[in-house]
Amino acid sequence: METIGFVFGLAGLAFAFIAIGRLNKLEDKLKELEVLDKDFKSGERIL
């Protein structure tokens, strides 16, 4: 049972990193299109 939890934890971590990366790309694109201010900060970037 511990191994299954570890595997699901790693999968969740991988999914979180992918999601954060996509959100950062979206934020950059919205800044480029001037939907968001250039100095807008949603928080600290992880990736």
C-alpha positions as CSV (number, residue, x, y, z in Angstrom):
1,M,0.0,0.0,0.0
2,E,2.8,2.5,0.7
3,T,4.2,2.0,-2.8
4,I,0.9,2.9,-4.4
5,G,0.7,6.1,-2.4
6,F,4.2,7.0,-3.3
7,V,3.5,6.5,-7.0
8,F,0.3,8.5,-6.9
9,G,2.1,11.2,-5.0
10,L,4.8,11.4,-7.7
11,A,2.1,11.5,-10.4
12,G,0.4,14.4,-8.6
13,L,3.6,16.3,-8.2
14,A,4.4,15.9,-11.9
15,F,0.9,17.1,-12.8
16,A,1.3,20.1,-10.5
17,F,4.6,21.1,-12.2
18,I,3.0,20.8,-15.6
19,A,0.0,22.9,-14.5
20,I,2.2,25.6,-13.0
21,G,4.2,25.8,-16.2
22,R,1.1,26.2,-18.3
23,L,-0.3,28.9,-16.0
24,N,3.0,30.8,-16.3
25,K,2.8,30.6,-20.1
26,L,-0.8,31.8,-20.0
27,E,0.2,34.7,-17.8
28,D,3.0,35.7,-20.2
29,K,0.7,35.5,-23.2
30,L,-1.9,37.7,-21.5
31,K,0.8,40.2,-20.7
32,E,2.0,40.2,-24.3
33,L,-1.6,40.8,-25.5
34,E,-1.9,43.6,-22.9
35,V,-4.8,42.0,-21.1
36,L,-2.7,42.1,-17.9
37,D,-0.4,44.9,-16.9
38,K,3.3,44.3,-17.6
39,D,4.1,44.6,-13.9
40,F,1.3,42.2,-12.8
41,K,2.5,39.5,-10.5
42,S,0.4,36.5,-9.6
43,G,2.9,35.2,-7.2
44,E,6.4,33.8,-7.2
45,R,7.3,31.6,-10.1
46,I,8.4,28.1,-9.4
47,L,9.6,27.1,-12.9
